[in-house]
Amino acid sequence: MTRKRISSGSPFEADMAYSRAVVAGEWCFVSGTTGFNYDSMTISADVAEQAAQTFRNIDKALAQAGFALADIVRVHYILPDAADFPACWPVMRQVLGDIRPAATMIAAGLADPRMKIEIEVTAKKSA
């Protein structure tokens, strides 16, 4: 099985020894991704905007890997404050409303206190 690593160019990837995504055959595993704009290395204080930027980052990683948002079959949402989750629902519906992958939300601390959401996805190429 062919294995391909995808990088966003974020300094976090080199510092923490991981890839933004890994393609293994017909599967693409996208690492937990946050709402940093990697071009400017800035992050919004608004959780919904962070969620939107996170999906833009995921979409870019999937595209680099030869996948699309429509290929997502599993999503994990991680938020330090579970009360912030409903504010993200409109973004989630906009991005995943027709895809409707299996999903889990976890309340847990994140590496940087500015981060209000982290999203991890698994995608599988359609036959």
C-alpha positions as CSV (number, residue, x, y, z in Angstrom):
1,M,0.0,0.0,0.0
2,T,1.3,3.4,-1.0
3,R,1.7,5.9,1.9
4,K,2.0,9.7,1.2
5,R,2.5,12.5,3.8
6,I,0.8,15.9,3.3
7,S,2.1,19.0,5.0
8,S,0.5,22.4,5.4
9,G,3.9,24.1,6.0
10,S,2.8,24.9,9.6
11,P,5.8,25.1,12.0
12,F,3.7,22.9,14.4
13,E,4.2,19.9,12.1
14,A,8.0,20.0,12.2
15,D,8.1,20.9,15.9
16,M,5.8,18.0,16.9
17,A,6.9,15.5,14.3
18,Y,3.6,14.9,12.5
19,S,2.0,15.3,9.1
20,R,-1.2,17.3,8.4
21,A,-2.5,14.3,6.6
22,V,-1.4,10.8,5.7
23,V,-2.8,8.9,2.7
24,A,-2.8,5.1,2.9
25,G,-4.3,3.6,-0.1
26,E,-7.9,4.7,-0.5
27,W,-7.9,6.4,3.0
28,C,-6.8,9.8,4.1
29,F,-6.3,10.5,7.8
30,V,-6.2,14.3,8.5
31,S,-4.6,15.2,11.8
32,G,-6.4,17.3,14.4
33,T,-6.5,20.7,12.7
34,T,-7.2,24.1,14.3
35,G,-8.3,27.5,13.1
36,F,-4.9,29.0,12.5
37,N,-4.6,30.8,9.2
38,Y,-1.2,29.3,8.3
39,D,-0.4,32.1,5.9
40,S,-0.5,34.8,8.6
41,M,-0.1,32.4,11.7
42,T,-3.1,34.2,13.2
43,I,-6.2,32.8,14.8
44,S,-9.6,34.4,15.4
45,A,-11.0,34.7,19.0
46,D,-14.4,33.6,17.6
47,V,-15.1,29.8,17.9
48,A,-17.4,29.8,14.8
49,E,-14.7,31.5,12.7
50,Q,-12.1,29.1,14.0
51,A,-14.3,26.2,12.9
52,A,-14.7,27.8,9.5
53,Q,-10.9,28.3,9.1
54,T,-10.3,24.8,10.4
55,F,-12.5,23.3,7.6
56,R,-10.7,25.5,5.1
57,N,-7.4,24.0,6.3
58,I,-8.8,20.5,6.2
59,D,-10.2,21.1,2.7
60,K,-6.8,22.2,1.5
61,A,-5.1,19.2,3.0
62,L,-7.6,16.8,1.5
63,A,-7.2,18.5,-1.9
64,Q,-3.4,18.1,-1.7
65,A,-4.0,14.4,-1.0
66,G,-6.4,14.1,-4.0
67,F,-9.5,13.9,-1.8
68,A,-12.5,16.2,-1.3
69,L,-14.7,17.1,1.7
70,A,-17.3,14.8,0.2
71,D,-15.0,11.9,0.9
72,I,-15.1,12.5,4.7
73,V,-16.6,9.5,6.5
74,R,-15.6,10.3,10.1
75,V,-15.1,13.5,12.1
76,H,-13.9,14.2,15.7
77,Y,-14.5,17.6,17.2
78,I,-12.5,18.6,20.2
79,L,-13.4,21.7,22.2
80,P,-12.0,22.9,25.6
81,D,-15.4,24.3,26.4
82,A,-18.4,22.1,25.4
83,A,-20.7,25.1,25.7
84,D,-19.0,26.5,22.5
85,F,-20.1,23.6,20.4
86,P,-23.6,24.9,19.4
87,A,-22.0,28.1,18.0
88,C,-20.1,25.8,15.5
89,W,-23.2,24.0,14.2
90,P,-24.0,26.4,11.4
91,V,-20.5,26.0,10.0
92,M,-20.7,22.2,10.4
93,R,-24.1,22.2,8.5
94,Q,-22.7,24.4,5.8
95,V,-19.6,22.2,5.2
96,L,-20.9,18.7,6.1
97,G,-24.7,19.0,5.8
98,D,-24.9,16.8,2.7
99,I,-22.0,14.5,3.7
100,R,-23.2,13.7,7.2
101,P,-20.2,11.7,8.4
102,A,-20.1,9.7,11.6
103,A,-19.1,12.2,14.3
104,T,-17.9,12.5,17.9
105,M,-17.5,15.6,20.1
106,I,-15.0,15.5,22.9
107,A,-14.4,18.2,25.6
108,A,-10.7,18.3,26.3
109,G,-7.9,20.9,26.7
110,L,-5.9,21.9,23.6
111,A,-2.2,22.8,23.2
112,D,-2.7,26.6,22.9
113,P,-5.3,28.5,25.0
114,R,-6.2,30.5,21.9
115,M,-7.5,27.4,20.2
116,K,-11.3,26.8,20.8
117,I,-11.8,23.9,18.4
118,E,-9.8,21.2,16.8
119,I,-11.2,18.9,14.1
120,E,-9.8,15.6,12.9
121,V,-11.3,13.8,9.9
122,T,-11.0,10.5,8.1
123,A,-11.8,10.3,4.4
124,K,-12.2,7.4,2.0
125,K,-12.1,7.5,-1.8
126,S,-15.5,6.6,-3.3
127,A,-15.4,3.5,-5.6
